[in-house]
Amino acid sequence: MKSFYQVMGKYFARYKGYIVGTLGMNILAALFNVFSFSVLLPILNILFKINTEQYQFVPWGTGGWGNLLDVAKNNGYYYCQMLIDTYGPATTLLLLGIILSGLTLLKTATYFGGSAMLAPLRTGVVRDIRNDIYRKIVHLPLSFFSEERKGDIMTRITADVNEVDASITSSLDMLIKNPIFILVYVGTLFVFSWQLTLFTLLVVPLLAGGIGRIGKKLKSKSLTMQNKLSDSVSQIEETLGGLRIIKAFIAEEKMEQRFAKVTEEYRDISNRVAIRQSAAHPVSEFLGTVMIVLVLWFGGWLIFNGSSPIDASMFIYYLVILYSTLQPLKDLSKAGYAIQKGLASMERINRILDAENPIKETENAHSIGELSDSIRFSHVGFSYTEGREILHDIDLTIRKGQTVALVGQSGSGKSTLVDLIPRYHDVSEGCITIDGCDIRQLTIRSLRGLIGNVNQEAILFNDTIRNNIAFGKDGATQEEIEQAARIANAHDFIMDMPEGYDTMVGDRGGKLSGGQRQRISIARAILKNPPILILDEATSALDTESERLVQDALERLMSTRTTIAIAHRLSTIKNADEICVLHEGHIVERGTHEELIALNGYYKRLHDMQQL
């Protein structure tokens, strides 16, 4: 239970009022339950004429608190005798039944109140966990997701959170209610017969030990089960993303077998968890019955020997209370099983929530609103992992209004270099400055607010064209959106669509062609109006006509901005102010197009290959 409170305590602390309320309601429910059972004593005496003693009224408070129970018992019997003498046994029995019904109504009402107060807590905790995971995901660096499978992350935010809801939060009622009921019941048992109760407490470890053996390995098996589920979701995600390749290589059966293997492994571990969990009820039922039998034997032995402090009717009442204690004990054991399963899922969730974000702001970070002079790379080095250097000793100055192009073979470090400017990663050596200020001293929000991106793959969201264009600017007007679309050569094809700017683009823009997606992406960057523009092979995946339209839109976008362009097609960056050639993480050549051709080096070789 210690690990349970360590993991979930921070969420429960937000709902202290509901917890206090449900505690109060359950205490009342337990007390009403005990009092309702006490009405059974005079009912038994009336029905079976067990007690024929005549009682006299004893003033309340006689003998102090120590004799309160005896006084209450005496006066209860006295009032019953008065009712029998006045109205007869049948009417008295009816009146006692009405009192029992009233106490039961109060018990069930307070029990309902306690459960109802937990509903906002349960739903609130699940909502908070989901929000925390999503918040963490959008703030973690890109490097985190290069090491994680998307399917696994999706499983953690869906299936694992659902398991926490089903296993942990659904057990809160049992966790809060049952200890209260058990304490009240055991306290009542001690009041009536401490000898019997001590004997009972010696037997209870037998019950707890048997159940504990079953749940011992449930957490580890549940963790394995959730990992197998992640594997299956990851394969579904990979299949949906690669259906074209699967069909092209006639690999349907191969993928089916691969998926069937994972689901079979998931089924096997699920069976083990289900069987272990199913053993809880029969084992606890059997051990509970054994405990009742032992107490019945010991209590009967005390009564037969005349050494019992309670009579036969009180012993029946004692057994009723004791039997009522068993159900909370069973429910508590079930909650223990469920919590073990939920903690396994919470452990997987915490791998995201506890992941360290290396991209941090300094305490005295300040905002920046514009680019006044230049972006400067000073002896910059970068490594994703120790010993594997991606960039080495990069020295580069990009002045305001310039267009600087980066070219080189795949894997030379071009994309990594531009990713360092918005701090998707932090440099390992050296520094990057904007107007002389280290970007690590700037707020991340203001730094990225300076930058617009147009990537090789135009990433659109499953929303309208209007909302995709306005994604980077809150409160954009229709006129501003249309103007940005016109500059991006997108307005005409948007207006040709049946719903115009209200057209849904589909998942990742799947309802649009590549050129259309790219032009909407450019319109989005235009509307944001950033002083710094990063183009990452923005035209490399387009046909000739689309490339012409997109290139025309890009030239309009670049005309008033500082631009860093990554290009494989050298024809698109001939007019750049400076072209830097990267090879194995080094800038090996730099200059204008004509100067690099004259050098007859890497750039000339790339140019000649493209000419061929």
C-alpha positions as CSV (number, residue, x, y, z in Angstrom):
1,M,0.0,0.0,0.0
2,K,3.0,2.3,0.5
3,S,3.8,2.3,-3.2
4,F,0.1,3.0,-3.9
5,Y,0.0,6.2,-1.9
6,Q,3.4,7.2,-3.3
7,V,2.1,6.9,-6.8
8,M,-1.4,8.2,-6.4
9,G,-1.1,10.5,-3.4
10,K,-0.4,13.6,-5.5
11,Y,-3.7,13.1,-7.4
12,F,-5.8,12.3,-4.3
13,A,-4.5,15.4,-2.6
14,R,-6.4,17.6,-5.1
15,Y,-9.7,16.1,-3.9
16,K,-9.3,16.2,-0.1
17,G,-12.9,17.6,0.4
18,Y,-14.4,14.6,-1.3
19,I,-12.3,12.2,0.6
20,V,-13.2,13.8,4.0
21,G,-16.9,13.7,3.0
22,T,-16.9,10.1,2.0
23,L,-15.0,9.1,5.2
24,G,-17.7,10.8,7.3
25,M,-20.5,9.2,5.3
26,N,-19.0,5.7,5.7
27,I,-18.4,6.1,9.4
28,L,-22.1,6.9,9.8
29,A,-23.1,4.0,7.6
30,A,-21.0,1.6,9.7
31,L,-22.5,2.9,13.0
32,F,-26.1,2.6,11.6
33,N,-25.3,-0.9,10.5
34,V,-24.2,-1.9,14.0
35,F,-27.3,-0.3,15.6
36,S,-29.6,-2.0,13.1
37,F,-28.1,-5.4,14.0
38,S,-28.7,-4.6,17.7
39,V,-32.4,-4.5,17.0
40,L,-32.1,-8.2,16.3
41,L,-31.6,-9.0,20.0
42,P,-35.0,-8.1,21.3
43,I,-36.6,-9.6,18.1
44,L,-34.9,-12.9,18.8
45,N,-35.9,-12.8,22.5
46,I,-39.6,-12.1,21.5
47,L,-39.7,-14.7,18.8
48,F,-38.0,-17.5,20.7
49,K,-38.7,-16.4,24.3
50,I,-35.0,-16.8,25.1
51,N,-34.9,-14.3,27.8
52,T,-37.8,-14.3,30.4
53,E,-36.1,-12.0,32.9
54,Q,-38.0,-8.9,34.1
55,Y,-36.1,-5.6,33.7
56,Q,-36.4,-2.3,35.6
57,F,-35.5,1.1,34.2
58,V,-32.0,2.2,35.0
59,P,-31.3,6.0,34.8
60,W,-28.9,6.9,31.9
61,G,-25.4,7.6,33.1
62,T,-25.6,5.2,36.0
63,G,-22.1,3.7,36.6
64,G,-20.4,6.1,34.2
65,W,-19.2,5.4,30.7
66,G,-17.9,1.9,31.6
67,N,-21.5,0.7,32.2
68,L,-23.1,2.5,29.3
69,L,-23.4,-0.7,27.2
70,D,-25.1,-2.6,30.1
71,V,-27.4,0.3,30.9
72,A,-28.4,0.5,27.2
73,K,-29.0,-3.2,27.0
74,N,-31.1,-3.2,30.2
75,N,-33.2,-0.2,29.1
76,G,-33.7,-1.6,25.6
77,Y,-35.1,-4.8,27.1
78,Y,-37.2,-2.7,29.5
79,Y,-38.8,-0.7,26.7
80,C,-39.5,-3.9,24.8
81,Q,-41.3,-5.4,27.8
82,M,-43.3,-2.2,28.2
83,L,-44.3,-2.4,24.5
84,I,-45.2,-6.1,24.9
85,D,-47.3,-5.4,27.9
86,T,-49.1,-2.5,26.3
87,Y,-49.5,-3.6,22.7
88,G,-48.7,-7.3,22.6
89,P,-45.8,-9.3,21.1
90,A,-47.0,-9.1,17.5
91,T,-47.3,-5.3,17.5
92,T,-44.0,-4.9,19.3
93,L,-42.4,-7.1,16.7
94,L,-43.8,-4.9,13.9
95,L,-42.5,-1.7,15.7
96,L,-39.0,-3.3,16.0
97,G,-39.1,-4.2,12.3
98,I,-40.0,-0.6,11.5
99,I,-37.0,0.6,13.6
100,L,-34.8,-1.9,11.8
101,S,-36.0,-0.7,8.4
102,G,-35.4,3.0,9.4
103,L,-31.9,2.3,10.5
104,T,-31.2,0.3,7.3
105,L,-32.6,3.3,5.3
106,L,-30.2,5.6,7.1
107,K,-27.3,3.1,6.6
108,T,-28.0,2.8,2.8
109,A,-28.5,6.5,2.4
110,T,-25.1,7.4,4.0
111,Y,-23.5,4.5,2.1
112,F,-24.9,6.0,-1.2
113,G,-23.7,9.4,-0.1
114,G,-20.2,8.1,0.5
115,S,-20.1,6.4,-3.0
116,A,-21.6,9.5,-4.7
117,M,-18.9,11.7,-3.3
118,L,-16.2,9.5,-4.8
119,A,-17.5,9.9,-8.3
120,P,-16.0,13.4,-8.9
121,L,-12.8,12.1,-7.3
122,R,-12.6,9.1,-9.6
123,T,-13.4,10.9,-12.8
124,G,-11.2,13.8,-11.8
125,V,-8.1,11.6,-11.1
126,V,-8.5,9.9,-14.5
127,R,-8.8,13.3,-16.2
128,D,-5.8,14.7,-14.4
129,I,-3.6,11.7,-15.4
130,R,-4.6,12.0,-19.0
131,N,-4.0,15.7,-19.0
132,D,-0.6,15.2,-17.3
133,I,0.5,12.6,-19.9
134,Y,-0.6,14.8,-22.8
135,R,1.0,17.9,-21.3
136,K,4.3,16.0,-20.8
137,I,4.2,14.5,-24.4
138,V,3.9,18.0,-26.0
139,H,6.7,19.4,-23.9
140,L,9.2,16.5,-24.2
141,P,12.0,16.9,-26.7
142,L,11.9,15.2,-30.1
143,S,14.8,13.0,-29.1
144,F,12.5,11.2,-26.6
145,F,10.1,10.0,-29.3
146,S,12.9,8.8,-31.5
147,E,13.5,6.1,-28.9
148,E,9.9,5.3,-28.2
149,R,7.2,3.6,-30.3
150,K,4.1,5.7,-31.1
151,G,1.9,2.7,-30.5
152,D,3.4,2.2,-27.0
153,I,2.8,5.8,-26.1
154,M,-0.8,5.6,-27.4
155,T,-1.3,2.5,-25.3
156,R,-0.1,4.3,-22.2
157,I,-2.5,7.2,-22.6
158,T,-5.4,5.0,-23.5
159,A,-5.3,1.4,-22.2
160,D,-3.0,2.0,-19.3
161,V,-5.1,5.0,-18.1
162,N,-8.3,2.9,-18.5
163,E,-6.6,0.2,-16.4
164,V,-5.8,2.7,-13.7
165,D,-9.5,3.8,-13.8
166,A,-10.8,0.2,-13.7
167,S,-8.3,-1.1,-11.1
168,I,-7.3,1.8,-8.8
169,T,-10.0,4.5,-8.9
170,S,-12.8,2.0,-9.0
171,S,-11.3,0.4,-5.8
172,L,-11.4,3.7,-3.9
173,D,-14.8,3.0,-2.5
174,M,-13.6,-0.3,-1.1
175,L,-10.4,1.2,0.1
176,I,-12.1,4.0,2.1
177,K,-15.3,2.2,3.2
178,N,-14.0,-1.2,4.2
179,P,-11.3,-0.2,6.7
180,I,-13.9,2.0,8.4
181,F,-16.4,-0.9,8.6
182,I,-13.8,-3.3,9.8
183,L,-12.6,-1.0,12.6
184,V,-16.2,-0.3,13.7
185,Y,-17.2,-4.0,13.6
186,V,-14.0,-5.1,15.4
187,G,-14.5,-2.4,18.0
188,T,-18.0,-3.6,18.6
189,L,-16.8,-7.2,18.9
190,F,-14.3,-6.2,21.5
191,V,-17.0,-4.4,23.5
192,F,-19.1,-7.6,23.6
193,S,-16.4,-10.2,24.2
194,W,-12.7,-9.4,24.2
195,Q,-11.8,-13.1,24.7
196,L,-13.7,-14.2,21.5
197,T,-12.3,-11.2,19.6
198,L,-8.7,-11.9,20.5
199,F,-9.2,-15.5,19.4
200,T,-10.7,-14.2,16.1
201,L,-7.7,-11.9,15.5
202,L,-5.4,-14.9,15.9
203,V,-7.3,-16.6,13.1
204,V,-7.4,-13.6,10.7
205,P,-3.7,-13.9,9.7
206,L,-4.6,-17.2,8.2
207,L,-7.1,-15.5,5.9
208,A,-4.8,-12.6,5.0
209,G,-1.8,-14.9,4.4
210,G,-3.7,-17.1,2.0
211,I,-4.9,-14.2,-0.1
212,G,-1.5,-12.5,0.0
213,R,0.1,-15.5,-1.6
214,I,-2.2,-15.3,-4.6
215,G,-1.7,-11.6,-5.2
216,K,2.1,-11.7,-4.7
217,K,3.0,-11.8,-8.4
218,L,0.0,-10.1,-9.9
219,K,1.7,-6.7,-10.4
220,S,4.6,-8.2,-12.4
221,K,2.3,-10.3,-14.6
222,S,0.0,-7.3,-15.2
223,L,3.0,-5.2,-16.2
224,T,4.0,-7.9,-18.8
225,M,0.4,-8.0,-20.0
226,Q,0.3,-4.2,-20.6
227,N,3.7,-4.4,-22.5
228,K,2.3,-7.1,-24.8
229,L,-0.8,-4.9,-25.4
230,S,1.6,-2.1,-26.4
231,D,3.3,-4.4,-28.8
232,S,0.0,-5.2,-30.6
233,V,-1.0,-1.5,-30.7
234,S,2.4,-0.6,-32.1
235,Q,2.0,-3.2,-34.9
236,I,-1.4,-1.9,-35.8
237,E,0.0,1.7,-36.0
238,E,2.9,0.4,-38.2
239,T,0.5,-1.5,-40.4
240,L,-1.8,1.5,-41.0
241,G,1.2,3.6,-41.9
242,G,2.7,1.0,-44.2
243,L,-0.3,-0.5,-45.9
244,R,1.0,0.5,-49.4
245,I,4.3,-1.3,-48.8
246,I,2.6,-4.3,-47.3
247,K,0.4,-4.7,-50.4
248,A,3.2,-3.9,-52.8
249,F,5.4,-6.7,-51.4
250,I,2.4,-9.1,-51.0
251,A,3.2,-9.3,-47.3
252,E,-0.3,-9.6,-45.9
253,E,0.1,-13.1,-44.5
254,K,3.5,-12.3,-43.1
255,M,2.1,-9.3,-41.2
256,E,-0.9,-11.5,-40.1
257,Q,1.4,-14.1,-38.6
258,R,3.5,-11.4,-36.9
259,F,0.4,-9.8,-35.3
260,A,-1.1,-13.2,-34.4
261,K,2.1,-14.1,-32.5
262,V,1.8,-11.0,-30.4
263,T,-1.9,-11.4,-29.6
264,E,-1.3,-15.0,-28.6
265,E,1.4,-13.9,-26.2
266,Y,-1.0,-11.3,-24.8
267,R,-3.8,-13.9,-24.5
268,D,-1.5,-16.3,-22.6
269,I,-0.4,-13.7,-20.0
270,S,-4.0,-12.4,-19.7
271,N,-5.1,-15.9,-18.9
272,R,-2.6,-16.2,-16.1
273,V,-3.6,-12.9,-14.6
274,A,-7.3,-13.7,-14.9
275,I,-6.9,-17.1,-13.3
276,R,-4.9,-15.7,-10.4
277,Q,-7.4,-13.0,-9.8
278,S,-10.3,-15.4,-10.0
279,A,-8.8,-17.5,-7.2
280,A,-9.3,-14.6,-4.8
281,H,-13.1,-15.1,-4.2
282,P,-13.2,-18.9,-3.6
283,V,-10.1,-18.8,-1.4
284,S,-11.3,-15.9,0.7
285,E,-14.8,-17.5,0.9
286,F,-13.3,-20.8,2.2
287,L,-10.9,-19.2,4.6
288,G,-13.7,-17.0,5.9
289,T,-16.0,-20.0,6.6
290,V,-13.1,-21.7,8.4
291,M,-12.7,-18.7,10.6
292,I,-16.5,-18.6,11.4
293,V,-16.4,-22.3,12.3
294,L,-13.4,-21.9,14.6
295,V,-15.0,-18.9,16.4
296,L,-18.4,-20.7,16.6
297,W,-16.6,-23.7,18.2
298,F,-14.6,-21.5,20.7
299,G,-17.7,-19.4,21.6
300,G,-19.8,-22.4,22.1
301,W,-17.2,-24.0,24.3
302,L,-17.1,-20.8,26.4
303,I,-20.9,-20.8,26.8
304,F,-21.1,-24.6,27.6
305,N,-18.4,-24.2,30.3
306,G,-20.3,-21.2,31.8
307,S,-17.2,-18.9,31.3
308,S,-18.6,-16.8,28.5
309,P,-19.4,-13.1,29.3
310,I,-22.3,-13.2,26.8
311,D,-25.5,-15.3,26.6
312,A,-26.8,-17.2,23.6
313,S,-28.7,-14.4,22.0
314,M,-25.7,-12.0,22.4
315,F,-23.5,-14.8,20.9
316,I,-25.8,-14.9,17.8
317,Y,-25.5,-11.1,17.5
318,Y,-21.7,-11.5,17.9
319,L,-21.7,-14.0,15.0
320,V,-23.8,-11.7,12.8
321,I,-21.3,-8.8,13.4
322,L,-18.4,-11.2,12.8
323,Y,-19.9,-12.5,9.5
324,S,-20.5,-8.9,8.4
325,T,-16.8,-8.2,8.9
326,L,-15.9,-10.9,6.4
327,Q,-17.4,-9.1,3.4
328,P,-15.3,-5.9,3.9
329,L,-12.2,-8.1,4.4
330,K,-13.0,-9.9,1.1
331,D,-13.6,-6.6,-0.7
332,L,-10.4,-5.2,0.7
333,S,-8.5,-8.2,-0.7
334,K,-10.2,-7.7,-4.1
335,A,-9.1,-4.0,-4.0
336,G,-5.6,-5.2,-3.2
337,Y,-5.6,-7.3,-6.4
338,A,-7.0,-4.6,-8.5
339,I,-4.5,-2.1,-7.2
340,Q,-1.6,-4.3,-8.1
341,K,-2.9,-4.4,-11.7
342,G,-3.4,-0.7,-11.7
343,L,0.1,0.0,-10.2
344,A,1.6,-2.0,-13.1
345,S,-0.1,0.4,-15.6
346,M,0.8,3.4,-13.5
347,E,4.4,2.3,-13.6
348,R,4.3,2.4,-17.4
349,I,2.6,5.8,-17.3
350,N,5.2,7.2,-15.0
351,R,7.9,6.3,-17.5
352,I,6.5,9.2,-19.5
353,L,5.6,11.5,-16.6
354,D,9.0,11.1,-14.9
355,A,11.0,11.4,-18.2
356,E,13.5,14.2,-17.9
357,N,13.2,17.1,-20.3
358,P,16.8,18.3,-21.0
359,I,15.4,21.4,-22.8
360,K,15.0,23.8,-19.9
361,E,14.7,27.5,-19.5
362,T,17.1,29.4,-17.2
363,E,15.5,31.2,-14.2
364,N,16.4,34.6,-15.7
365,A,15.4,33.8,-19.3
366,H,14.0,36.8,-21.2
367,S,11.8,37.2,-24.3
368,I,12.9,38.3,-27.8
369,G,10.5,39.9,-30.2
370,E,12.5,40.2,-33.4
371,L,15.8,39.5,-35.2
372,S,17.8,42.7,-35.4
373,D,21.2,41.6,-36.6
374,S,22.2,37.9,-37.0
375,I,22.1,34.3,-36.0
376,R,25.6,33.0,-35.1
377,F,26.9,29.4,-34.7
378,S,30.1,29.5,-32.7
379,H,32.1,26.3,-32.6
380,V,28.9,24.2,-32.3
381,G,29.1,20.5,-31.8
382,F,26.3,18.1,-31.2
383,S,25.8,14.4,-30.3
384,Y,22.6,12.4,-29.8
385,T,24.5,9.9,-27.8
386,E,28.0,10.1,-26.3
387,G,30.7,9.1,-28.7
388,R,28.6,9.6,-31.8
389,E,29.1,13.1,-33.0
390,I,26.7,14.5,-35.6
391,L,28.0,18.0,-35.9
392,H,31.5,19.2,-35.3
393,D,33.0,22.8,-34.9
394,I,30.2,24.5,-36.9
395,D,31.0,28.2,-37.4
396,L,28.3,30.1,-39.3
397,T,26.8,33.6,-39.3
398,I,23.4,34.2,-40.9
399,R,22.7,37.9,-41.1
400,K,19.2,39.5,-41.1
401,G,17.5,39.3,-44.5
402,Q,20.0,36.7,-45.9
403,T,19.1,33.3,-47.4
404,V,21.6,30.6,-46.4
405,A,21.3,27.2,-48.0
406,L,22.5,23.9,-46.6
407,V,23.4,21.0,-49.0
408,G,25.1,17.7,-48.6
409,Q,24.5,14.0,-48.7
410,S,21.9,12.3,-46.5
411,G,23.1,12.0,-42.9
412,S,25.5,14.9,-43.1
413,G,23.8,16.8,-40.3
414,K,21.7,19.4,-42.2
415,S,18.4,18.8,-40.5
416,T,20.1,18.5,-37.1
417,L,21.8,21.8,-37.6
418,V,18.5,23.7,-38.2
419,D,16.8,21.8,-35.4
420,L,19.3,23.4,-33.0
421,I,18.0,26.9,-33.7
422,P,14.5,26.5,-32.1
423,R,16.1,24.3,-29.4
424,Y,14.5,21.0,-30.4
425,H,17.9,19.8,-29.2
426,D,20.6,21.7,-27.2
427,V,24.1,22.0,-28.5
428,S,26.7,19.7,-26.9
429,E,29.6,22.2,-27.5
430,G,29.8,25.9,-28.4
431,C,26.7,28.1,-28.5
432,I,24.1,29.6,-30.9
433,T,23.3,33.3,-30.4
434,I,20.6,35.6,-31.8
435,D,21.7,39.2,-31.8
436,G,24.5,38.3,-29.5
437,C,22.3,36.5,-26.9
438,D,22.7,32.8,-26.3
439,I,19.4,31.1,-27.2
440,R,19.6,29.2,-24.0
441,Q,19.0,32.5,-22.2
442,L,15.8,33.1,-24.1
443,T,12.3,31.8,-23.3
444,I,11.4,28.9,-25.5
445,R,8.1,30.4,-26.4
446,S,9.6,33.7,-27.7
447,L,12.4,31.9,-29.5
448,R,10.1,29.6,-31.4
449,G,7.8,32.5,-32.0
450,L,10.5,34.0,-34.2
451,I,10.7,30.9,-36.4
452,G,8.4,29.6,-39.2
453,N,8.9,26.1,-40.6
454,V,8.0,24.5,-44.0
455,N,9.1,20.9,-44.0
456,Q,9.4,18.2,-46.7
457,E,6.4,16.4,-45.3
458,A,3.6,19.0,-44.9
459,I,2.0,18.1,-41.5
460,L,-1.6,19.0,-41.4
461,F,-4.2,18.3,-38.7
462,N,-7.6,16.6,-39.3
463,D,-9.4,19.9,-39.3
464,T,-10.6,22.5,-41.8
465,I,-8.3,24.3,-44.2
466,R,-9.1,27.5,-42.4
467,N,-8.0,26.2,-39.0
468,N,-4.9,24.6,-40.4
469,I,-3.8,27.9,-42.0
470,A,-4.6,29.8,-38.8
471,F,-2.9,27.2,-36.6
472,G,0.0,29.5,-35.7
473,K,-2.0,32.7,-35.1
474,D,-4.8,33.0,-32.6
475,G,-7.7,35.2,-33.6
476,A,-6.7,35.4,-37.3
477,T,-9.5,37.0,-39.5
478,Q,-10.9,35.5,-42.7
479,E,-9.2,38.3,-44.7
480,E,-5.8,37.5,-43.2
481,I,-6.2,33.8,-43.9
482,E,-7.2,34.4,-47.5
483,Q,-4.4,36.8,-48.1
484,A,-1.9,34.2,-46.8
485,A,-3.5,31.6,-49.0
486,R,-3.2,33.9,-52.1
487,I,0.5,34.5,-51.4
488,A,1.0,30.8,-51.1
489,N,-0.8,30.1,-54.4
490,A,-3.4,28.2,-52.5
491,H,-6.5,30.4,-52.6
492,D,-7.7,29.2,-56.1
493,F,-7.7,25.5,-55.4
494,I,-9.3,26.1,-52.0
495,M,-12.2,28.0,-53.6
496,D,-12.7,25.2,-56.1
497,M,-13.5,22.8,-53.3
498,P,-17.3,22.4,-52.4
499,E,-16.8,23.8,-48.9
500,G,-14.0,26.2,-49.6
501,Y,-12.0,27.1,-46.5
502,D,-14.3,24.9,-44.4
503,T,-13.2,21.7,-46.2
504,M,-11.8,19.0,-43.9
505,V,-8.3,17.9,-45.0
506,G,-8.5,14.4,-43.5
507,D,-6.0,12.5,-41.4
508,R,-2.6,14.2,-42.0
509,G,-4.1,16.0,-45.0
510,G,-4.8,12.8,-46.8
511,K,-7.7,14.3,-48.9
512,L,-5.3,16.8,-50.5
513,S,-2.5,16.3,-53.0
514,G,1.2,16.8,-52.0
515,G,1.4,20.2,-53.6
516,Q,-1.9,21.3,-52.0
517,R,-0.7,20.2,-48.6
518,Q,2.6,22.0,-49.0
519,R,1.0,25.3,-50.1
520,I,-1.4,25.2,-47.1
521,S,1.7,24.6,-45.0
522,I,3.4,27.7,-46.6
523,A,0.2,29.7,-46.0
524,R,0.4,28.8,-42.4
525,A,4.0,30.0,-42.2
526,I,3.0,33.2,-44.0
527,L,0.2,34.0,-41.6
528,K,2.5,33.5,-38.6
529,N,4.7,36.1,-40.3
530,P,8.0,35.0,-38.6
531,P,11.3,36.9,-39.1
532,I,13.2,33.6,-39.4
533,L,12.2,30.9,-41.9
534,I,13.4,27.3,-42.0
535,L,12.8,25.4,-45.2
536,D,13.6,21.7,-44.9
537,E,13.5,20.3,-48.5
538,A,10.1,21.9,-49.0
539,T,9.8,21.0,-52.7
540,S,11.7,17.7,-53.0
541,A,8.6,15.4,-52.9
542,L,6.6,17.4,-55.5
543,D,6.0,17.0,-59.2
544,T,7.3,19.6,-61.7
545,E,4.0,21.7,-61.8
546,S,3.5,21.6,-58.1
547,E,7.1,22.5,-57.5
548,R,6.8,25.5,-59.7
549,L,3.8,26.8,-57.7
550,V,5.3,26.0,-54.4
551,Q,8.7,27.5,-55.3
552,D,6.9,30.7,-56.5
553,A,5.1,30.9,-53.1
554,L,8.4,30.2,-51.2
555,E,10.2,33.0,-53.0
556,R,7.4,35.5,-52.0
557,L,7.7,34.2,-48.4
558,M,11.5,34.4,-48.4
559,S,11.7,37.9,-49.9
560,T,11.4,39.7,-46.5
561,R,12.8,37.2,-44.1
562,T,16.0,35.6,-42.9
563,T,15.9,32.1,-44.4
564,I,17.8,28.8,-43.8
565,A,17.0,26.4,-46.5
566,I,17.9,22.7,-46.7
567,A,17.8,21.5,-50.3
568,H,18.6,18.4,-52.4
569,R,17.6,20.0,-55.6
570,L,20.3,22.6,-56.1
571,S,18.3,24.4,-58.7
572,T,16.1,25.8,-56.0
573,I,18.9,27.5,-54.1
574,K,21.1,29.0,-56.8
575,N,20.2,32.5,-55.7
576,A,21.0,32.0,-52.0
577,D,23.4,34.5,-50.5
578,E,25.5,31.7,-49.1
579,I,25.5,28.0,-49.7
580,C,27.1,25.7,-47.0
581,V,28.1,22.2,-48.0
582,L,28.0,19.7,-45.1
583,H,29.9,16.4,-45.1
584,E,30.0,14.1,-42.1
585,G,29.0,16.9,-39.7
586,H,31.6,19.5,-41.0
587,I,31.1,22.5,-43.2
588,V,33.6,21.6,-46.0
589,E,32.7,24.3,-48.5
590,R,30.8,27.7,-48.5
591,G,30.1,30.4,-50.9
592,T,27.7,31.4,-53.7
593,H,26.6,29.0,-56.4
594,E,29.2,30.4,-58.9
595,E,32.0,30.4,-56.3
596,L,31.3,26.7,-55.3
597,I,31.1,25.6,-58.9
598,A,34.5,27.3,-59.5
599,L,36.0,25.4,-56.5
600,N,35.4,22.1,-58.3
601,G,34.8,20.2,-55.0
602,Y,31.8,18.5,-53.2
603,Y,29.3,21.0,-54.5
604,K,30.5,20.7,-58.1
605,R,30.2,17.0,-57.9
606,L,26.6,17.1,-56.5
607,H,25.7,19.7,-59.2
608,D,27.1,17.5,-62.0
609,M,25.3,14.4,-60.8
610,Q,22.0,16.3,-60.8
611,Q,22.7,17.7,-64.3
612,L,23.2,14.1,-65.5
